[in-house]
């Protein structure tokens, strides 16, 4: 599976503490291996069509949407935001 990160995701990530950044990296790799892994708790966001959420820890989440490569049709997960539950306000 291919993954892509928006600038907003990278900007959010560098603002997080080092332990949360490390947990985020672990979950990012877990997502790449198995986006349905139970530890990610992935589900569609309510009120934001086409945007999904997943969990880094109980208090930290990430948002993403699905896209496809225009040439190959391969599915791409586009990571949008990461942080506390406040990211739900602007996913």
N, C-alpha and C positions, 0 to 999 in steps of 0.2 A: 504494500500500500504506500502511496505517496502522500507526503505531508508538506504543507506550506504554512509559513507564519506571516501574518501581516505585521507591518511596522508597529501597530498598536500593541500587539502581543509582545514583541520584543521590548518595547518601551515599558510596558507593565512589568515584565519579568525582571528587568534590572532594578526596579524599585523594591522588589521583595527581599526579605532577609536571605542570607546564604542557605540556611537549612530548608527554607521553603523553595528556593531555587533548585536545590538538589532534589527535593521531593518532586518538583515539577519535571525535572529532567527524567527522573525514574518513570513517572507516569506517562510522559511523552513517548518514551521508548516502549512502555507497556502498550500504549495505544497503537503504536506502529505494528507491534506483534499481534495484538488482539484487541480491536476497539470495543469488543463486548465483554472484556474482562470485568468481573464483578467489582474489583477495587476501584474502577473508574466511575461506576454508577452513572453511566451515560444515559441521557434521556432528552427528548425534545423539550425545548423551553416553551412554557405557556406564554402566550401573548406576543411572541416573536416568531412569526412564521419562517421556517427554513433554518432556524438557528437551534443548535443543540448545546447542551451543557454536559460537563464532566467534572469529576472531583480530583483534586490533588490530595487534599486532606479534608477533614470535616469542615474546616473554616475557609478553605481556599478552593476556588473553582476556575474552570476555563470554559470558554465558549468557542464554538466552531460551526462551520457550515460545510456542506458537501458541494463539490464542483467536479468537473470532468475535464480532462485534457482534450482540447479540441482536435488534436491530431490522432490520438490513440483511443480516446473514449475512456481511458483509465480513470477510475474514481480517485479524487484528491480530497483530503480533509484539510480545510483551511482554518487554521487557528487564529482567532480574532482577538480575544482578551483573556487575561488571567489576573486573579487577585481575590480579594474577599468577596463576599456575596454582593457587595456594592457594584460589581461589574454587571449584575443583572439590570441595573438602571440603563446602561448603555452597552449592550452586549456586542 
